[in-house]
Amino acid sequence: MVEAWLIDAAMAYNRQSYEQKDGYVGLILLPLKHLETVLNWSFQSLPDEILVGFDPNQNLEHNPNIHESFIGSDYREQLHQGEGLVLGEPHLVNRGDSFSVHHIPEEWVDDIFAQERGGRGSRFTHWLHTHPNAVAIPSGADADAAQWTSGVDMILGIQFSPSGPLPWFDEVDGVRRPLQPEEAAQRADNVDAIGRRGWARVRKERQEKQVLGRAPTGHRIHGLELIAFHRTGVGINVVLVDDGGTPIGWDEIKDA
């Protein structure tokens, strides 16, 4: 079961996806349970980056009403592979630093097409990688790696402490999309007083930073961001959905 803090964060995220739909040329639907899996892998791997591959779920198309509700005036059809299909299960492909994480281990490489697919010579349509202590904005290396992506690329930014040699870096131009359950975290603070431990918790540090929770590595998680983009550099709208492809919080969003 997906934790309550992430459900609340997904509702807020989807509301922004709906309100800002005119700023995107494409749309992907990401099941929330798959995002939770990726978050767990990410937290277990800190301070390293991880690379995750997705294929489309061939058995789950976008609901036409949902699709029409989240595409805007700049939407382009036939922009990428997997268009109109909800994302399938995630696969943890690599772990490493920003220089090595985009290079696929040999066991994931399809030898027949490896030379034609660049450093990511494998079968996955969509990719997601993490930015430990950096905003979810594509770097030059990210843009280069994305040239071999037939679907879309996603970036998950994670702000954490202690930062070690990687202090929080946010001096980057671009549209940022927070995945932040601030109200949910504040409500959960009272729950933790009776001994319940979870990610939806707020504690006050000396710097008065919000703390969503503690990773298995011991790092404190302060913030999350999630974006998607196409290899041409344009933004892709992300909507977080349930197992049936319905956006989290859809009833509240459409009636607002």
C-alpha positions in Angstrom: 0.0 0.0 0.0 1.3 3.4 -1.0 2.1 5.6 2.1 -0.3 8.4 2.9 2.3 11.2 2.5 3.0 10.2 -1.0 -0.7 10.1 -1.9 -1.1 13.6 -0.6 2.0 14.7 -2.5 0.7 13.1 -5.7 -2.6 15.0 -5.4 -0.8 18.3 -5.1 1.5 17.3 -8.0 -1.4 16.3 -10.3 -3.2 19.5 -9.5 -0.2 21.5 -10.8 0.1 19.1 -13.8 -3.6 20.0 -14.6 -3.2 23.7 -14.1 0.0 24.0 -16.1 -0.9 21.6 -18.9 -0.5 24.3 -21.6 3.2 24.4 -20.9 3.8 20.9 -22.1 3.9 19.2 -25.5 3.5 15.6 -24.3 1.9 13.5 -21.5 2.9 10.4 -19.6 1.0 8.6 -16.9 3.1 7.1 -14.1 1.6 4.7 -11.6 2.2 5.9 -8.1 3.1 2.5 -6.8 5.9 2.4 -9.4 7.1 5.8 -8.2 7.1 4.6 -4.6 9.3 1.6 -5.7 11.8 4.0 -7.4 11.8 6.3 -4.3 12.7 3.3 -2.1 15.5 2.3 -4.5 16.7 5.9 -4.5 16.8 6.3 -0.7 18.6 3.0 -0.3 21.3 4.1 -2.8 22.1 7.6 -1.5 24.3 9.4 -2.1 24.7 7.6 -5.5 22.5 8.2 -8.5 20.3 5.4 -9.9 19.1 4.7 -13.4 15.7 3.0 -13.9 14.1 1.7 -17.1 10.4 1.5 -18.0 8.5 0.0 -20.9 4.9 0.9 -21.7 2.1 -1.2 -20.2 0.7 -2.6 -23.5 -2.5 -3.6 -21.6 -3.3 -0.2 -20.2 -4.0 2.7 -22.5 -4.7 6.3 -21.4 -8.4 6.8 -20.6 -9.5 9.2 -23.4 -11.3 11.6 -21.0 -8.2 11.7 -18.7 -5.9 12.2 -21.7 -7.9 15.1 -23.1 -8.1 16.7 -19.6 -4.3 16.8 -19.2 -3.1 17.8 -22.7 -2.8 21.5 -23.4 -2.7 23.8 -26.4 0.9 22.9 -27.3 0.4 19.1 -27.3 2.0 17.2 -30.2 0.9 13.8 -31.3 3.4 11.1 -32.3 6.2 12.8 -30.4 7.7 9.6 -28.8 7.3 5.9 -28.5 4.9 4.6 -25.9 2.6 7.5 -26.4 -0.9 6.9 -25.0 0.2 3.9 -22.8 0.6 4.0 -19.0 4.1 3.2 -17.9 4.8 -0.4 -16.9 6.9 -1.7 -14.0 10.3 -0.1 -13.2 13.6 -1.9 -13.6 16.7 -0.9 -11.6 19.4 -0.8 -14.2 22.4 1.0 -12.7 23.8 2.8 -9.7 26.8 5.2 -9.7 27.9 8.8 -10.0 26.7 11.3 -12.6 29.5 10.2 -15.0 28.8 6.5 -14.9 25.2 6.0 -14.2 24.0 6.5 -17.8 26.3 3.6 -19.0 24.3 0.3 -19.0 25.8 -2.8 -17.3 26.5 -5.6 -19.8 23.7 -7.8 -18.5 21.1 -5.2 -19.6 22.6 -4.6 -23.1 21.0 -6.0 -26.2 24.1 -6.8 -28.2 22.4 -6.7 -31.6 21.5 -3.0 -31.2 24.0 -1.8 -28.6 26.0 0.3 -31.1 22.9 2.0 -32.4 21.6 3.0 -29.0 24.5 4.8 -27.4 25.6 4.3 -23.8 22.1 3.2 -22.9 22.1 0.3 -25.4 19.2 -1.7 -23.9 15.6 -2.4 -24.6 13.8 0.2 -22.4 11.5 2.9 -23.9 11.5 5.4 -21.0 14.3 6.2 -18.5 14.4 7.8 -15.0 17.5 8.8 -13.1 18.0 10.6 -9.8 19.8 13.8 -9.0 21.1 13.5 -5.4 21.1 16.9 -3.8 20.4 18.7 -7.1 17.2 20.0 -8.7 15.4 18.0 -11.3 16.6 20.0 -14.3 18.5 18.2 -17.1 22.3 18.7 -17.2 24.4 18.6 -20.4 25.2 14.9 -19.8 21.4 14.2 -19.3 20.6 15.9 -22.6 23.3 13.9 -24.4 22.1 10.6 -22.9 18.5 11.4 -23.8 19.3 11.6 -27.5 19.1 7.8 -27.5 15.8 7.6 -25.7 12.8 6.5 -27.8 10.3 7.5 -25.1 10.9 10.2 -22.5 13.4 10.9 -19.8 12.5 11.6 -16.2 14.6 13.1 -13.4 13.9 12.7 -9.7 15.7 15.4 -7.6 16.3 14.5 -3.9 17.4 17.0 -1.3 19.0 15.4 1.7 21.5 15.8 4.6 24.2 15.3 5.6 25.2 16.3 2.2 28.9 15.4 2.4 30.7 16.6 -0.8 27.3 17.2 -2.5 25.6 20.3 -1.0 22.2 21.1 -2.3 22.6 22.7 -5.8 19.7 24.7 -7.2 21.3 27.4 -9.3 19.9 26.1 -12.5 17.4 27.7 -14.9 14.3 25.7 -15.7 10.8 24.7 -14.6 10.9 22.9 -11.2 8.1 20.5 -10.1 8.1 19.8 -6.4 6.7 16.6 -5.0 6.1 17.9 -1.6 3.4 16.8 1.0 3.8 19.8 3.3 0.3 19.8 4.7 0.3 16.0 5.0 3.7 16.1 6.8 2.4 18.6 9.3 -0.6 16.5 10.1 1.5 13.4 10.5 3.7 15.1 13.1 1.0 14.4 15.7 0.9 10.8 14.7 4.6 10.4 15.4 4.2 11.5 18.9 2.8 8.1 19.8 5.8 6.3 18.3 4.7 5.7 14.7 7.6 6.1 12.3 7.1 6.9 8.6 8.1 9.2 5.8 5.3 11.7 6.4 7.0 13.4 9.4 8.1 16.9 10.1 10.9 17.6 12.5 12.6 20.9 13.1 16.4 21.0 12.8 18.6 23.8 13.8 18.2 25.1 10.2 14.4 24.8 10.5 14.4 22.5 7.5 11.4 20.3 6.8 12.3 16.6 7.1 10.1 14.1 5.2 11.8 11.2 6.8 15.1 9.2 7.1 16.5 7.0 4.4 17.9 3.5 5.2 21.4 5.1 4.7 20.7 7.5 7.6 20.3 10.5 5.4 17.4 13.0 6.2 15.2 13.7 3.2 14.2 17.3 2.9 12.6 17.6 -0.5 11.7 15.8 -3.8 11.2 17.0 -7.4 10.0 15.2 -10.5 10.1 16.2 -14.2 10.1 14.6 -17.6 11.4 15.8 -20.9 11.8 14.7 -24.6 15.2 14.4 -26.3 14.3 17.6 -28.3 14.4 19.5 -25.1 10.7 20.1 -24.6 8.9 19.4 -21.4 6.5 16.4 -20.9 3.7 16.6 -18.4 3.7 13.8 -15.8 0.5 12.6 -14.1 0.6 10.2 -11.2 -2.1 7.5 -11.4 -3.5 4.5 -9.6 -3.4 1.0 -10.9 -6.2 1.6 -13.3 -4.7 4.8 -14.9 -6.9 7.3 -13.0 -5.0 10.4 -11.6 -4.5 10.5 -7.9 -7.0 13.0 -6.5 -8.9 13.2 -9.8 -12.3 13.8 -8.3 -11.1 16.8 -6.4 -9.1 18.2 -9.3 -11.8 18.1 -11.9 -14.4 19.6 -9.6 -12.2 22.4 -8.4 
